[in-house]
Amino acid sequence: MSAPRLLFSVSGMMERAPFLFLLLLISSSVFPRRCISDTVTPREALLLRNEVREMFYHAFNGYMKYAFPKDELRPSSCEGEDTLGSYALTLIDSLDTLVLLGDREQFTCSVEWIGKNLQFNINKTVSVFETTIRVLGGLLSAHLIASDYATGMRIPTYEDQLLHLAEDLARRLLPAFDTPTGIPFGSVNLLYGVDEHESKITSTAGGGTLTLEFGILSRLTNDPVFEEVTKNAVRGLWARRSKLDLVGAHINVFTGEWTQKDAGIGTSIDSFYEYLLKAYLLFGDEEYLYIFQEAYGAAMHYLHNDPWYVEVNMDSGAIVWPLFNSLQAFWPGLQVLAGDIDPAIRTHAAFFSVWKRYGFTPEGFNLATLSVQNGQRSYPLRPELIESTYWLYKATRDPRYLDAGRDMITSLQYGARCPCGYCHISDVEHHKQEDHMESFFLAETVKYLWLLFDLAAGPDNIVENGPYKYTFSTEGHLFPATPQVSLAKEHCSYLGAFCWSGDMRIESPSMEAGTEMGKTNVTKFYGRDGRSSLASSTYSADHVSGLIKGSCPGLTHGQKFGISYIASTSPDIIYDHSNDHNEYSDGRIHSVIYNQGPDNTWIETEMKGNDIPVSDADKPQVHLDER
Ligand code: DMJ
């Protein structure tokens, strides 16, 4: 990652955003730093780690005693509530935290209970995003750990029950991807597929934060369909980026039109960026790295008002929301992974100054008025700032991050602890408690705190000491880079292309049935009637979509990337575009079709919406040499 450019000159910044300049000037006096003598000693780190462990069990035991097998705990009234799908959500989300804490007994009996009792053939409409990151991710992480000696937590009696559950669940989510853009619906019914009245509007994070879990599942089951649909969703989103390389917050999954054009790194978009980089880190798939580099560069150029980030209109770059929102706080942690530490340090300090001011971060803090944004006053036990604190401590070993962690523990213990767990804070100015405890409190918030102080005390956990590298999902789930996950060959896919894999030629989804690749037939799982409306009615034999596992000789690197950023529409797809002229208005959304010519050569044909010429400058460029 190249060093960040200086984004604004002082005068330029005053012109563009005077209130931010003012904030920059005064922030150090409004939110003074701790003095150095507060530094946490190694002995204190050990005590704090133990305190976090006690926090975990206070909440986990409260959940198990009063809420399990319901999804989440009402920590004040000591009751359970079903919030997502009625499938012991908090237990699934907690599995790998139990592993980190070395609680073999609870991990084993939890895995056994889930294997015997969990079922997904239920008439529930669930969020594709939340179900993926919390449930699918929790199951896969626990499976990878429980099935492998090298994790040190293998369960001898374990027989892949969680993997089978994960596969069953993911197949029930697949109907959501049956859209003209490839971007999934936000919700799907686990029994009946997508309801005909389901909203066609989804968030960018919702559509673009599925690649890790689905990609792992493909590599574990040898069925590329999971990896494929989620990669196409990312391509579908990225193909619709603005000329500034920004994405909006909400999009119509049928027309591909942005319905909310505010670009930012927080609410509704955050983990889209996160999974671009992490999918590259876990799978080594350079396509994700390429998109990440472009997306990150644009974010740092248009959204970064050092040390803060704002929301801008994705087309014009004009600031629309001068807000810090608490979901943005994962960004410094991501920057650590990207190797861009200096801006991460400054941004973390700014975000932490908000925490210090209120004892928690509000969902929204207005950078113009320097006050809590009305309607965004709560702190629902979010992990993001703690997550970034952990990554920055890991990268720098600067004790100020331990001081920050200690402050966060103090806030949680004095402000949020309630009889059976930890309560949401409904207003950070009055510290009023609310009777909810999101499952991510145990999956992420406590996990990152524990990891922070474990690292300082002399690490004793599988992430630091084990043989595998671990990628953390956006829900904090641990994905070990086992050979099966990380060294599997990339699954290739082509829209409108033939691809040779050995002597097997895949020409269309319908041709896959009955072949060895029949498992990959996308028609199999889509729709409530088990048929794909896309595959059955919208593809012709000439321009086809094929799912092929393995390497793809015959395509250059550039060709591979060239076909990566196309809208998943082609003239042969029977879909009424008469009203979506805007979709192609910037000329960026275009299809590049590779057909096989004589002598195994490849012929490139550009298919463009509304015949808008696409200049060379508009074509995706590969900048991998910049790494
Ligand atoms: C978690 O479910 C995940 O971290 C997600 O990416 C964002 N929201 C919550 C935590 O705030």
Boltz pocket constraint, residues with backbone or C-beta under 6 A from the ligand:
constraints:
  - pocket:
      binder: B
      contacts: [[A, 133], [A, 271], [A, 327], [A, 382], [A, 383], [A, 384], [A, 440], [A, 444], [A, 474], [A, 475], [A, 476]]
      max_distance: 6.0
